[in-house]
Amino acid sequence: AQAFDGWITGLAYTPKAIIAAGSWGGLGAWDTSAKDLKPAWSVGQAHDGWLRALALSPDGARVATCGRDGFVHVWNAADGKKLNEVDTKGDAFSACFTPDGKGVFAGDFFGAVR
């Protein structure tokens, strides 16, 4: 399924969906229960500029994204609603959840982990 203009910068799989991040800031999910992938939800501008990476929480319920805009956003994996955001004060290149899924870390352009 065609997801975005630009590159796919991250993919995550849940039992119900494939979640993808696009280089131009888009975020979306495609339902895997049907024979052909069909869109489940999308956020056209999840980040202002390049969405660099995404991470899936250990329980598969949340997605963290980070981008050139210096924010980490946490989304509900089921419906794409934004749950939280953190200003990293820098160009964020990577993100991950803590093992318990309650915290999020981001790595930035200057080599710092926040």
C-alpha positions, 0 to 999 in steps of 0.5 A, a space after each residue: 500500500 502506498 503510504 506517504 510521499 517521501 521515504 518510510 523512516 520507520 515501521 512497527 508491527 502490532 497484531 492488528 496493524 502495521 504502523 509507518 512513519 514518513 520522512 515528510 512528517 506523516 504517521 499512519 497505520 494499516 489494518 493487517 486483518 484484511 487480505 489487502 492492507 487498508 488504512 486504519 488511521 493517519 496523522 498527516 503532520 505528526 511532526 513539523 518536518 522530517 519524522 526520523 524514527 518510531 518505536 513501539 511500546 513493549 505492550 504494543 499500545 503506544 508509538 513514540 515518534 521523534 523528528 527534526 522539530 525536536 519533539 518526541 510524541 507518544 501516540 495511541 497505536 489503536 487510533 492515532 490519537 496523540 497522548 503526550 509530547 516532550 520537547 527534547 530541545 534538539 533535533 531528535 534522531 531516535 526514540 525508544 521506550 523503557 522496558 516497562 513502557 512508562 518512559 521514553 528516551 530520545 537520542 539527538 543530533 549532538 549525541 545526547 540521550 534525553 
